[in-house]
Amino acid sequence: MKRLKSFTWFVLGVVLFISGCSATATESNEPPEASREINLKEYSIGAGKVRLLTSEDPVRITIKNKGAIPHNFVVDQLGVDSGILAPGNSAMVEIDAKAAMVLQAKCTLPGHAEAGMVAELKVDE
């Protein structure tokens, strides 16, 4: 009986250790690429952080509204605006990523950014 109890505690410890090692990160682990897709939903933009690579050509990003209400995608620093997207709709935006920089994307509809609908776009060389 004592062995069974010890074994149970051991297995529980291993399970907890493994589950702690596989915690999800807020930053996308996907490699940066020249074009990508970002999903909008209540109240988030993608994984919260997106990595892009610098490029001579603008980086094309497909913005998809996977939420149940309208959203938009705006990067004030570069004048990027997807326009308001109804649920299920998408738009293409371009990010002129010629130099390393950190940009902030947000949904500018009332209350959305305040509810957490913001993301960091990090451009790496």
TIMIDO-450999 format. One record per residue (C-alpha): residue number from 0; residue in one letter; x, y, z. Coordinates in Angstrom, 1 decimal, decimal comma, always signed. Example, Ala and Ser with C-alpha at 12.3 -4.5 7.8 and 13.67 -1.06 7.14 Angstrom:
BEGIN
<atom><num>0</num><residu>A</residu><c1>+12,3</c1><c2>-4,5</c2><c3>+7,8</c3></atom>
<atom><num>1</num><residu>S</residu><c1>+13,7</c1><c2>-1,1</c2><c3>+7,1</c3></atom>
! end
This chain:
BEGIN
<atom><num>0</num><residu>M</residu><c1>+0,0</c1><c2>+0,0</c2><c3>+0,0</c3></atom>
<atom><num>1</num><residu>K</residu><c1>+2,8</c1><c2>+2,4</c2><c3>+0,9</c3></atom>
<atom><num>2</num><residu>R</residu><c1>+4,5</c1><c2>+1,6</c2><c3>-2,5</c3></atom>
<atom><num>3</num><residu>L</residu><c1>+1,3</c1><c2>+2,4</c2><c3>-4,4</c3></atom>
<atom><num>4</num><residu>K</residu><c1>+1,0</c1><c2>+5,7</c2><c3>-2,6</c3></atom>
<atom><num>5</num><residu>S</residu><c1>+4,6</c1><c2>+6,6</c2><c3>-3,3</c3></atom>
<atom><num>6</num><residu>F</residu><c1>+4,2</c1><c2>+5,6</c2><c3>-7,0</c3></atom>
<atom><num>7</num><residu>T</residu><c1>+1,0</c1><c2>+7,7</c2><c3>-7,3</c3></atom>
<atom><num>8</num><residu>W</residu><c1>+2,8</c1><c2>+10,8</c2><c3>-5,9</c3></atom>
<atom><num>9</num><residu>F</residu><c1>+5,7</c1><c2>+10,1</c2><c3>-8,3</c3></atom>
<atom><num>10</num><residu>V</residu><c1>+3,4</c1><c2>+9,9</c2><c3>-11,3</c3></atom>
<atom><num>11</num><residu>L</residu><c1>+1,5</c1><c2>+13,1</c2><c3>-10,2</c3></atom>
<atom><num>12</num><residu>G</residu><c1>+4,9</c1><c2>+14,9</c2><c3>-9,9</c3></atom>
<atom><num>13</num><residu>V</residu><c1>+6,0</c1><c2>+13,8</c2><c3>-13,4</c3></atom>
<atom><num>14</num><residu>V</residu><c1>+2,6</c1><c2>+14,9</c2><c3>-14,9</c3></atom>
<atom><num>15</num><residu>L</residu><c1>+2,8</c1><c2>+18,3</c2><c3>-13,3</c3></atom>
<atom><num>16</num><residu>F</residu><c1>+6,4</c1><c2>+18,8</c2><c3>-14,4</c3></atom>
<atom><num>17</num><residu>I</residu><c1>+5,6</c1><c2>+17,9</c2><c3>-18,0</c3></atom>
<atom><num>18</num><residu>S</residu><c1>+2,5</c1><c2>+20,1</c2><c3>-18,1</c3></atom>
<atom><num>19</num><residu>G</residu><c1>+4,5</c1><c2>+23,0</c2><c3>-16,7</c3></atom>
<atom><num>20</num><residu>C</residu><c1>+7,1</c1><c2>+22,6</c2><c3>-19,5</c3></atom>
<atom><num>21</num><residu>S</residu><c1>+4,5</c1><c2>+22,8</c2><c3>-22,2</c3></atom>
<atom><num>22</num><residu>A</residu><c1>+2,9</c1><c2>+26,1</c2><c3>-21,1</c3></atom>
<atom><num>23</num><residu>T</residu><c1>+1,9</c1><c2>+28,2</c2><c3>-24,0</c3></atom>
<atom><num>24</num><residu>A</residu><c1>+3,8</c1><c2>+31,4</c2><c3>-24,8</c3></atom>
<atom><num>25</num><residu>T</residu><c1>+2,2</c1><c2>+34,7</c2><c3>-25,8</c3></atom>
<atom><num>26</num><residu>E</residu><c1>+4,8</c1><c2>+35,2</c2><c3>-28,6</c3></atom>
<atom><num>27</num><residu>S</residu><c1>+4,3</c1><c2>+33,3</c2><c3>-31,8</c3></atom>
<atom><num>28</num><residu>N</residu><c1>+7,0</c1><c2>+30,6</c2><c3>-32,2</c3></atom>
<atom><num>29</num><residu>E</residu><c1>+6,4</c1><c2>+30,6</c2><c3>-36,0</c3></atom>
<atom><num>30</num><residu>P</residu><c1>+9,4</c1><c2>+31,7</c2><c3>-38,0</c3></atom>
<atom><num>31</num><residu>P</residu><c1>+9,0</c1><c2>+35,2</c2><c3>-39,5</c3></atom>
<atom><num>32</num><residu>E</residu><c1>+8,0</c1><c2>+35,2</c2><c3>-43,1</c3></atom>
<atom><num>33</num><residu>A</residu><c1>+7,4</c1><c2>+37,7</c2><c3>-45,9</c3></atom>
<atom><num>34</num><residu>S</residu><c1>+3,6</c1><c2>+37,3</c2><c3>-45,8</c3></atom>
<atom><num>35</num><residu>R</residu><c1>+1,4</c1><c2>+36,0</c2><c3>-43,1</c3></atom>
<atom><num>36</num><residu>E</residu><c1>-2,1</c1><c2>+35,9</c2><c3>-41,7</c3></atom>
<atom><num>37</num><residu>I</residu><c1>-3,4</c1><c2>+37,5</c2><c3>-38,5</c3></atom>
<atom><num>38</num><residu>N</residu><c1>-6,7</c1><c2>+36,6</c2><c3>-36,9</c3></atom>
<atom><num>39</num><residu>L</residu><c1>-8,9</c1><c2>+39,0</c2><c3>-35,0</c3></atom>
<atom><num>40</num><residu>K</residu><c1>-11,5</c1><c2>+38,0</c2><c3>-32,4</c3></atom>
<atom><num>41</num><residu>E</residu><c1>-13,0</c1><c2>+39,2</c2><c3>-29,2</c3></atom>
<atom><num>42</num><residu>Y</residu><c1>-10,7</c1><c2>+40,8</c2><c3>-27,8</c3></atom>
<atom><num>43</num><residu>S</residu><c1>-7,3</c1><c2>+39,7</c2><c3>-29,2</c3></atom>
<atom><num>44</num><residu>I</residu><c1>-5,1</c1><c2>+40,1</c2><c3>-32,3</c3></atom>
<atom><num>45</num><residu>G</residu><c1>-3,3</c1><c2>+36,9</c2><c3>-33,2</c3></atom>
<atom><num>46</num><residu>A</residu><c1>-1,1</c1><c2>+35,6</c2><c3>-30,4</c3></atom>
<atom><num>47</num><residu>G</residu><c1>-0,4</c1><c2>+39,1</c2><c3>-29,0</c3></atom>
<atom><num>48</num><residu>K</residu><c1>+3,1</c1><c2>+39,3</c2><c3>-30,6</c3></atom>
<atom><num>49</num><residu>V</residu><c1>+4,0</c1><c2>+38,8</c2><c3>-34,2</c3></atom>
<atom><num>50</num><residu>R</residu><c1>+7,5</c1><c2>+38,7</c2><c3>-35,7</c3></atom>
<atom><num>51</num><residu>L</residu><c1>+8,3</c1><c2>+39,8</c2><c3>-39,2</c3></atom>
<atom><num>52</num><residu>L</residu><c1>+11,5</c1><c2>+40,1</c2><c3>-41,2</c3></atom>
<atom><num>53</num><residu>T</residu><c1>+12,8</c1><c2>+43,2</c2><c3>-42,9</c3></atom>
<atom><num>54</num><residu>S</residu><c1>+12,3</c1><c2>+43,2</c2><c3>-46,6</c3></atom>
<atom><num>55</num><residu>E</residu><c1>+12,8</c1><c2>+45,5</c2><c3>-49,6</c3></atom>
<atom><num>56</num><residu>D</residu><c1>+9,2</c1><c2>+44,8</c2><c3>-50,5</c3></atom>
<atom><num>57</num><residu>P</residu><c1>+6,3</c1><c2>+45,5</c2><c3>-48,1</c3></atom>
<atom><num>58</num><residu>V</residu><c1>+5,2</c1><c2>+42,5</c2><c3>-46,0</c3></atom>
<atom><num>59</num><residu>R</residu><c1>+1,7</c1><c2>+41,5</c2><c3>-46,9</c3></atom>
<atom><num>60</num><residu>I</residu><c1>-0,5</c1><c2>+40,5</c2><c3>-44,1</c3></atom>
<atom><num>61</num><residu>T</residu><c1>-4,0</c1><c2>+39,0</c2><c3>-44,5</c3></atom>
<atom><num>62</num><residu>I</residu><c1>-6,2</c1><c2>+40,2</c2><c3>-41,6</c3></atom>
<atom><num>63</num><residu>K</residu><c1>-9,2</c1><c2>+37,9</c2><c3>-40,9</c3></atom>
<atom><num>64</num><residu>N</residu><c1>-12,0</c1><c2>+38,7</c2><c3>-38,6</c3></atom>
<atom><num>65</num><residu>K</residu><c1>-12,8</c1><c2>+35,4</c2><c3>-36,9</c3></atom>
<atom><num>66</num><residu>G</residu><c1>-14,9</c1><c2>+37,1</c2><c3>-34,2</c3></atom>
<atom><num>67</num><residu>A</residu><c1>-18,6</c1><c2>+37,5</c2><c3>-33,8</c3></atom>
<atom><num>68</num><residu>I</residu><c1>-18,5</c1><c2>+41,4</c2><c3>-34,1</c3></atom>
<atom><num>69</num><residu>P</residu><c1>-16,8</c1><c2>+43,9</c2><c3>-36,4</c3></atom>
<atom><num>70</num><residu>H</residu><c1>-13,1</c1><c2>+44,7</c2><c3>-35,8</c3></atom>
<atom><num>71</num><residu>N</residu><c1>-10,3</c1><c2>+46,5</c2><c3>-37,6</c3></atom>
<atom><num>72</num><residu>F</residu><c1>-6,5</c1><c2>+46,4</c2><c3>-37,6</c3></atom>
<atom><num>73</num><residu>V</residu><c1>-4,6</c1><c2>+49,6</c2><c3>-37,3</c3></atom>
<atom><num>74</num><residu>V</residu><c1>-0,8</c1><c2>+50,4</c2><c3>-37,1</c3></atom>
<atom><num>75</num><residu>D</residu><c1>-0,7</c1><c2>+54,2</c2><c3>-36,4</c3></atom>
<atom><num>76</num><residu>Q</residu><c1>+3,1</c1><c2>+54,5</c2><c3>-36,8</c3></atom>
<atom><num>77</num><residu>L</residu><c1>+2,8</c1><c2>+53,5</c2><c3>-40,5</c3></atom>
<atom><num>78</num><residu>G</residu><c1>-0,7</c1><c2>+54,6</c2><c3>-41,4</c3></atom>
<atom><num>79</num><residu>V</residu><c1>-1,9</c1><c2>+51,1</c2><c3>-41,9</c3></atom>
<atom><num>80</num><residu>D</residu><c1>-5,7</c1><c2>+50,5</c2><c3>-41,5</c3></atom>
<atom><num>81</num><residu>S</residu><c1>-7,6</c1><c2>+47,4</c2><c3>-42,7</c3></atom>
<atom><num>82</num><residu>G</residu><c1>-10,9</c1><c2>+49,2</c2><c3>-42,5</c3></atom>
<atom><num>83</num><residu>I</residu><c1>-13,8</c1><c2>+47,8</c2><c3>-40,5</c3></atom>
<atom><num>84</num><residu>L</residu><c1>-14,2</c1><c2>+44,0</c2><c3>-41,1</c3></atom>
<atom><num>85</num><residu>A</residu><c1>-17,5</c1><c2>+42,3</c2><c3>-40,6</c3></atom>
<atom><num>86</num><residu>P</residu><c1>-17,4</c1><c2>+38,8</c2><c3>-39,0</c3></atom>
<atom><num>87</num><residu>G</residu><c1>-15,9</c1><c2>+36,4</c2><c3>-41,5</c3></atom>
<atom><num>88</num><residu>N</residu><c1>-14,4</c1><c2>+39,0</c2><c3>-43,7</c3></atom>
<atom><num>89</num><residu>S</residu><c1>-10,7</c1><c2>+39,7</c2><c3>-44,4</c3></atom>
<atom><num>90</num><residu>A</residu><c1>-8,5</c1><c2>+42,4</c2><c3>-45,9</c3></atom>
<atom><num>91</num><residu>M</residu><c1>-4,9</c1><c2>+42,6</c2><c3>-47,0</c3></atom>
<atom><num>92</num><residu>V</residu><c1>-2,6</c1><c2>+45,2</c2><c3>-45,5</c3></atom>
<atom><num>93</num><residu>E</residu><c1>+1,1</c1><c2>+45,9</c2><c3>-46,2</c3></atom>
<atom><num>94</num><residu>I</residu><c1>+3,8</c1><c2>+46,7</c2><c3>-43,7</c3></atom>
<atom><num>95</num><residu>D</residu><c1>+6,8</c1><c2>+48,6</c2><c3>-45,0</c3></atom>
<atom><num>96</num><residu>A</residu><c1>+9,4</c1><c2>+46,7</c2><c3>-43,0</c3></atom>
<atom><num>97</num><residu>K</residu><c1>+12,8</c1><c2>+48,0</c2><c3>-44,3</c3></atom>
<atom><num>98</num><residu>A</residu><c1>+14,3</c1><c2>+48,4</c2><c3>-40,9</c3></atom>
<atom><num>99</num><residu>A</residu><c1>+14,2</c1><c2>+46,7</c2><c3>-37,5</c3></atom>
<atom><num>100</num><residu>M</residu><c1>+11,4</c1><c2>+48,3</c2><c3>-35,4</c3></atom>
<atom><num>101</num><residu>V</residu><c1>+8,7</c1><c2>+47,5</c2><c3>-32,9</c3></atom>
<atom><num>102</num><residu>L</residu><c1>+5,2</c1><c2>+48,5</c2><c3>-33,9</c3></atom>
<atom><num>103</num><residu>Q</residu><c1>+1,8</c1><c2>+48,5</c2><c3>-32,1</c3></atom>
<atom><num>104</num><residu>A</residu><c1>-1,3</c1><c2>+47,1</c2><c3>-33,8</c3></atom>
<atom><num>105</num><residu>K</residu><c1>-4,7</c1><c2>+47,6</c2><c3>-32,3</c3></atom>
<atom><num>106</num><residu>C</residu><c1>-8,4</c1><c2>+47,6</c2><c3>-33,0</c3></atom>
<atom><num>107</num><residu>T</residu><c1>-9,7</c1><c2>+51,2</c2><c3>-32,9</c3></atom>
<atom><num>108</num><residu>L</residu><c1>-13,3</c1><c2>+50,4</c2><c3>-32,4</c3></atom>
<atom><num>109</num><residu>P</residu><c1>-14,6</c1><c2>+51,9</c2><c3>-29,2</c3></atom>
<atom><num>110</num><residu>G</residu><c1>-13,4</c1><c2>+49,9</c2><c3>-26,1</c3></atom>
<atom><num>111</num><residu>H</residu><c1>-11,7</c1><c2>+47,1</c2><c3>-28,1</c3></atom>
<atom><num>112</num><residu>A</residu><c1>-8,0</c1><c2>+48,2</c2><c3>-27,5</c3></atom>
<atom><num>113</num><residu>E</residu><c1>-8,9</c1><c2>+48,9</c2><c3>-23,8</c3></atom>
<atom><num>114</num><residu>A</residu><c1>-10,3</c1><c2>+45,3</c2><c3>-23,6</c3></atom>
<atom><num>115</num><residu>G</residu><c1>-6,9</c1><c2>+44,0</c2><c3>-24,7</c3></atom>
<atom><num>116</num><residu>M</residu><c1>-7,2</c1><c2>+44,0</c2><c3>-28,5</c3></atom>
<atom><num>117</num><residu>V</residu><c1>-3,6</c1><c2>+45,1</c2><c3>-29,1</c3></atom>
<atom><num>118</num><residu>A</residu><c1>-0,5</c1><c2>+43,4</c2><c3>-30,4</c3></atom>
<atom><num>119</num><residu>E</residu><c1>+3,2</c1><c2>+44,0</c2><c3>-30,8</c3></atom>
<atom><num>120</num><residu>L</residu><c1>+4,6</c1><c2>+43,7</c2><c3>-34,3</c3></atom>
<atom><num>121</num><residu>K</residu><c1>+8,4</c1><c2>+43,2</c2><c3>-34,0</c3></atom>
<atom><num>122</num><residu>V</residu><c1>+10,4</c1><c2>+43,6</c2><c3>-37,3</c3></atom>
<atom><num>123</num><residu>D</residu><c1>+13,8</c1><c2>+41,8</c2><c3>-37,2</c3></atom>
<atom><num>124</num><residu>E</residu><c1>+16,6</c1><c2>+42,1</c2><c3>-39,6</c3></atom>
! end
